[in-house]
Amino acid sequence: MSNSSSITEFLLLAFADTRELQLLHFWLFLGIYLAALLANGLIITAVACDHHLHTPTYFFLLNLSLLDLGSISTTVPKAMANSLWDTRAISYAGCAAQVFLFVFLISAEYFLLTVMAYDRYVAICKPLHYGTLLGSRACVHMAAAAWGTGFLTAVLHTANTFSVPLCQGNAVDQFFCEIPQILKLACSDAYLREVGVLVVGVCLAVGCFTFIVLSYGQIFRAVLRIPSEQGQHKAFSTCLPHLAVVSLFVSTAMFAYLKPPSISSSSLDLLVAVLYSVVPPALNPLIYSMRNNEIKDALRKLITGCFSEGINFLLTFA
């Protein structure tokens, strides 16, 4: 038996017992992480540098890419380091920081996805009012509200989780410090307060998801009235992947935080955690941006411009 006051570190889940599989996990996560960094970094650079993309939609995409970069950088590098150096340890303070940053960034991203659904709804269903409803000041306020709500959510959950006395050791059955896995170490019913906060959070998440589904429902109704089949196909091919990635994120996150202990297993918990913490930051750039012709054109100009400047720089020394 241990007490939370005496815990100085936690032991995270080891992906494998053999060195070969640990290194395989390292290289797999490294590939995913670098792909997410590159894709999100390109989107941020393109939107920031191309004045044609200084619109509400791309402003929200820039914020989404920033949140994706932050969320995947909170969990994956530590997991890679543990696999590379064959260790499981994370300090108590490091675990608390990981919980805070992850909940902050994931919550802010979810609220931002709700705002983005509203942006698409107004753009397609109320195009004449788009400039009025989504002016620059309104966009900044909505983005700030998403970040601020995520911050308050993280403060509440982190404070509640780490105020619970822990008596079941220090082994966290996950590759990062996840709140449900930390609560498994709590003494008897001491964790019920944080469970209550989680339930309130889930209710809020369900409300946001309902808003997203209703928004896309209205979008699909409007799209079906478009006489052009090409226009319908373009709208559906854009909106359906958005709704699919949001559904994957919400369903797996809710399952991770609300599933009963009786159906818990290390492999299932690991799969669910990867699906809501690693997959969305890597997929979002492809789903929301890389299939967008304006983003592709901006990236083409950016890369061409950088290449031309590099050639000119080299020629000055020729």
C-alpha positions as CSV (number, residue, x, y, z in Angstrom):
1,M,0.0,0.0,0.0
2,S,1.2,3.5,-0.8
3,N,0.1,7.0,-0.2
4,S,-0.1,9.8,-2.8
5,S,2.1,12.0,-0.5
6,S,4.9,9.4,-0.8
7,I,4.6,8.9,-4.6
8,T,7.4,10.7,-6.4
9,E,6.9,9.0,-9.8
10,F,4.5,6.9,-11.8
11,L,5.3,3.9,-14.0
12,L,3.7,4.1,-17.4
13,L,2.6,1.1,-19.5
14,A,5.4,-0.7,-21.3
15,F,4.4,-1.4,-24.9
16,A,6.4,-4.6,-25.1
17,D,8.8,-6.8,-23.1
18,T,11.3,-7.5,-25.8
19,R,13.8,-4.9,-27.0
20,E,13.0,-5.4,-30.7
21,L,9.3,-4.6,-30.1
22,Q,10.2,-1.6,-28.0
23,L,12.3,-0.2,-30.9
24,L,9.5,-1.1,-33.4
25,H,7.1,1.0,-31.2
26,F,9.6,3.8,-31.1
27,W,10.0,4.0,-34.9
28,L,6.3,3.6,-35.5
29,F,5.5,6.5,-33.1
30,L,8.4,8.5,-34.5
31,G,6.9,8.2,-38.0
32,I,3.5,9.2,-36.9
33,Y,4.8,12.1,-34.8
34,L,7.0,13.5,-37.6
35,A,4.2,13.2,-40.1
36,A,1.9,15.2,-37.7
37,L,4.5,17.8,-37.1
38,L,5.2,18.3,-40.8
39,A,1.6,18.4,-41.9
40,N,0.4,20.7,-39.2
41,G,3.5,22.9,-39.5
42,L,2.9,23.3,-43.2
43,I,-0.7,24.3,-42.6
44,I,0.3,26.9,-40.0
45,T,2.9,28.3,-42.2
46,A,0.7,28.4,-45.3
47,V,-2.2,30.1,-43.5
48,A,0.1,32.6,-41.7
49,C,2.0,33.6,-44.9
50,D,-0.7,33.6,-47.5
51,H,-3.0,36.6,-47.2
52,H,-5.6,34.9,-49.4
53,L,-6.1,32.4,-46.5
54,H,-6.8,35.1,-43.9
55,T,-10.5,34.1,-43.6
56,P,-12.5,32.7,-40.7
57,T,-12.3,29.1,-42.0
58,Y,-8.5,29.1,-42.2
59,F,-8.1,31.1,-39.0
60,F,-9.9,28.2,-37.2
61,L,-7.8,25.6,-39.2
62,L,-4.6,27.4,-38.0
63,N,-5.9,27.1,-34.4
64,L,-6.8,23.5,-34.9
65,S,-3.3,22.7,-36.2
66,L,-1.7,24.5,-33.2
67,L,-3.8,22.4,-30.8
68,D,-3.0,19.2,-32.7
69,L,0.7,19.9,-32.5
70,G,0.4,20.6,-28.8
71,S,-1.7,17.5,-28.0
72,I,0.4,15.0,-29.8
73,S,3.6,16.6,-28.4
74,T,2.3,16.1,-24.9
75,T,2.0,12.3,-25.1
76,V,4.0,10.8,-27.9
77,P,7.5,12.0,-27.3
78,K,7.5,10.7,-23.7
79,A,6.2,7.3,-24.9
80,M,9.0,7.2,-27.5
81,A,11.7,8.2,-25.0
82,N,10.5,5.4,-22.6
83,S,10.6,2.8,-25.4
84,L,14.0,4.0,-26.6
85,W,15.6,4.1,-23.2
86,D,13.8,1.0,-21.9
87,T,12.2,2.8,-19.0
88,R,8.6,3.4,-17.7
89,A,9.1,6.2,-15.2
90,I,7.5,9.7,-15.3
91,S,7.8,12.1,-12.3
92,Y,4.8,13.0,-10.3
93,A,5.1,16.6,-11.5
94,G,5.6,15.5,-15.0
95,C,2.5,13.3,-14.8
96,A,0.4,16.2,-13.5
97,A,1.8,18.5,-16.2
98,Q,0.9,15.9,-18.8
99,V,-2.6,15.5,-17.5
100,F,-3.1,19.3,-17.5
101,L,-1.7,19.9,-21.0
102,F,-3.5,17.0,-22.6
103,V,-6.9,17.8,-21.1
104,F,-6.4,21.5,-21.9
105,L,-5.5,20.9,-25.6
106,I,-7.9,18.1,-26.3
107,S,-10.8,20.0,-24.7
108,A,-10.0,23.2,-26.5
109,E,-9.8,21.2,-29.8
110,Y,-13.2,19.7,-29.3
111,F,-14.8,23.1,-28.6
112,L,-13.0,24.5,-31.6
113,L,-14.4,21.7,-33.8
114,T,-17.8,22.7,-32.6
115,V,-17.1,26.3,-33.7
116,M,-15.8,25.0,-37.0
117,A,-19.1,23.1,-37.6
118,Y,-20.9,26.4,-37.0
119,D,-18.6,28.1,-39.4
120,R,-19.4,25.6,-42.1
121,Y,-23.2,25.8,-41.3
122,V,-23.2,29.6,-41.7
123,A,-21.0,29.5,-44.9
124,I,-23.3,27.0,-46.6
125,C,-26.8,27.6,-45.1
126,K,-26.6,31.4,-44.5
127,P,-23.9,32.7,-47.0
128,L,-25.4,36.2,-47.1
129,H,-24.9,36.6,-43.4
130,Y,-21.5,35.0,-43.2
131,G,-19.6,38.3,-43.0
132,T,-21.9,39.6,-40.3
133,L,-22.0,36.5,-38.1
134,L,-18.3,35.6,-38.5
135,G,-16.5,38.9,-38.6
136,S,-12.8,39.0,-37.5
137,R,-13.8,40.1,-33.9
138,A,-16.4,37.3,-33.6
139,C,-13.8,34.7,-34.8
140,V,-11.2,35.8,-32.3
141,H,-13.8,35.7,-29.5
142,M,-14.9,32.2,-30.5
143,A,-11.4,30.9,-30.7
144,A,-10.5,32.5,-27.4
145,A,-13.6,30.9,-25.8
146,A,-12.5,27.5,-27.0
147,W,-8.9,27.9,-25.6
148,G,-10.2,29.4,-22.4
149,T,-12.8,26.7,-21.8
150,G,-10.2,24.1,-22.4
151,F,-7.9,25.8,-19.9
152,L,-10.6,25.9,-17.2
153,T,-11.6,22.3,-17.9
154,A,-7.9,21.2,-17.5
155,V,-7.5,23.1,-14.2
156,L,-10.7,21.5,-12.8
157,H,-9.8,18.0,-13.8
158,T,-6.1,18.2,-12.9
159,A,-6.8,19.7,-9.4
160,N,-9.5,17.0,-8.7
161,T,-7.5,14.1,-10.0
162,F,-4.3,14.9,-8.0
163,S,-6.2,15.8,-4.8
164,V,-7.4,12.2,-4.6
165,P,-5.4,10.0,-2.2
166,L,-3.7,7.1,-4.0
167,C,-3.3,3.7,-2.3
168,Q,-3.0,1.2,-5.1
169,G,0.6,1.7,-6.1
170,N,2.0,3.9,-8.8
171,A,1.7,1.8,-12.0
172,V,-0.5,3.6,-14.6
173,D,-1.9,1.1,-17.1
174,Q,-1.5,3.5,-20.1
175,F,1.3,4.9,-22.3
176,F,0.6,8.4,-20.9
177,C,-1.0,9.8,-17.7
178,E,-4.6,9.3,-18.4
179,I,-7.2,10.3,-15.8
180,P,-9.2,7.1,-15.6
181,Q,-6.0,5.0,-15.2
182,I,-4.8,7.3,-12.4
183,L,-8.2,7.1,-10.6
184,K,-7.8,3.3,-10.6
185,L,-5.0,3.9,-8.0
186,A,-7.3,5.8,-5.7
187,C,-8.3,4.7,-2.2
188,S,-11.8,3.1,-2.1
189,D,-14.4,5.7,-3.1
190,A,-12.2,8.8,-2.9
191,Y,-12.3,9.0,-6.7
192,L,-16.1,9.6,-6.9
193,R,-15.7,13.4,-6.8
194,E,-13.6,13.3,-10.0
195,V,-16.0,10.8,-11.6
196,G,-18.8,13.3,-11.0
197,V,-16.7,16.0,-12.7
198,L,-16.1,13.6,-15.6
199,V,-19.8,12.9,-16.0
200,V,-20.5,16.7,-16.2
201,G,-17.8,17.0,-18.8
202,V,-19.2,14.2,-20.8
203,C,-22.7,15.8,-20.7
204,L,-21.1,19.0,-22.1
205,A,-19.3,17.0,-24.7
206,V,-22.6,15.3,-25.7
207,G,-24.2,18.7,-26.0
208,C,-21.4,19.9,-28.3
209,F,-21.5,16.7,-30.4
210,T,-25.3,17.1,-30.8
211,F,-24.7,20.7,-32.0
212,I,-22.1,19.4,-34.5
213,V,-24.5,16.7,-35.8
214,L,-27.4,19.1,-36.2
215,S,-25.2,21.6,-38.0
216,Y,-24.0,19.0,-40.5
217,G,-27.6,17.8,-40.8
218,Q,-28.6,21.3,-41.9
219,I,-25.6,21.4,-44.2
220,F,-26.6,18.1,-45.9
221,R,-30.2,19.3,-46.3
222,A,-28.9,22.5,-48.0
223,V,-26.4,20.5,-50.2
224,L,-29.2,18.2,-51.4
225,R,-30.9,21.2,-52.9
226,I,-27.9,22.0,-55.0
227,P,-28.8,21.2,-58.6
228,S,-25.3,20.3,-59.6
229,E,-24.2,16.7,-58.9
230,Q,-20.6,17.8,-58.9
231,G,-21.4,20.4,-56.2
232,Q,-23.2,17.8,-54.1
233,H,-20.3,15.4,-54.4
234,K,-17.8,18.1,-53.4
235,A,-19.8,19.2,-50.4
236,F,-20.4,15.6,-49.2
237,S,-16.8,14.6,-49.7
238,T,-15.7,17.5,-47.6
239,C,-18.3,17.3,-44.8
240,L,-18.6,13.5,-44.3
241,P,-14.9,13.1,-43.4
242,H,-15.2,16.0,-40.9
243,L,-18.1,14.3,-39.2
244,A,-16.4,10.9,-39.3
245,V,-13.2,12.1,-37.5
246,V,-15.2,14.0,-34.9
247,S,-17.4,10.9,-34.3
248,L,-14.2,8.8,-33.9
249,F,-12.7,11.3,-31.5
250,V,-15.9,11.6,-29.3
251,S,-16.8,7.9,-29.2
252,T,-13.4,6.7,-28.3
253,A,-12.8,9.4,-25.7
254,M,-16.1,8.8,-24.1
255,F,-15.5,5.1,-24.0
256,A,-12.1,5.6,-22.4
257,Y,-13.5,7.9,-19.7
258,L,-16.8,6.2,-19.0
259,K,-16.4,2.5,-19.6
260,P,-17.0,0.2,-16.6
261,P,-14.0,-1.5,-15.1
262,S,-15.4,-4.9,-15.9
263,I,-14.7,-4.5,-19.6
264,S,-11.3,-2.9,-19.1
265,S,-8.1,-4.6,-20.5
266,S,-4.7,-3.2,-21.2
267,S,-4.8,-3.9,-25.0
268,L,-8.3,-2.4,-25.3
269,D,-7.4,0.6,-23.3
270,L,-4.3,1.1,-25.3
271,L,-6.1,0.9,-28.6
272,V,-8.8,3.3,-27.5
273,A,-6.2,5.8,-26.2
274,V,-4.3,5.7,-29.5
275,L,-7.5,6.3,-31.4
276,Y,-8.4,9.5,-29.6
277,S,-5.0,10.9,-28.7
278,V,-2.7,10.0,-31.6
279,V,-4.8,9.4,-34.7
280,P,-6.8,12.7,-34.8
281,P,-3.8,15.0,-34.7
282,A,-2.2,13.0,-37.5
283,L,-5.4,12.7,-39.6
284,N,-6.9,16.2,-39.1
285,P,-4.4,17.9,-41.5
286,L,-5.5,15.4,-44.2
287,I,-9.2,15.6,-43.5
288,Y,-9.5,19.3,-43.0
289,S,-6.8,20.9,-45.1
290,M,-4.7,18.8,-47.4
291,R,-7.7,17.9,-49.6
292,N,-8.4,21.6,-50.0
293,N,-7.2,23.2,-53.3
294,E,-6.6,26.6,-51.7
295,I,-4.3,25.1,-49.1
296,K,-2.5,23.1,-51.8
297,D,-2.0,26.2,-53.9
298,A,-0.7,28.2,-50.9
299,L,1.8,25.3,-50.1
300,R,2.9,25.2,-53.7
301,K,3.6,28.9,-53.8
302,L,5.4,28.7,-50.4
303,I,7.6,25.7,-51.5
304,T,8.3,27.3,-54.9
305,G,9.2,30.6,-53.3
306,C,11.5,29.0,-50.8
307,F,13.2,26.9,-53.5
308,S,13.7,30.0,-55.7
309,E,15.2,32.0,-52.8
310,G,17.5,29.1,-52.0
311,I,18.7,28.9,-55.6
312,N,19.3,32.7,-55.7
313,F,21.2,32.5,-52.5
314,L,23.4,29.7,-53.8
315,L,24.0,31.6,-57.1
316,T,25.3,34.6,-55.2
317,F,28.2,32.5,-54.0
318,A,28.8,30.9,-57.5
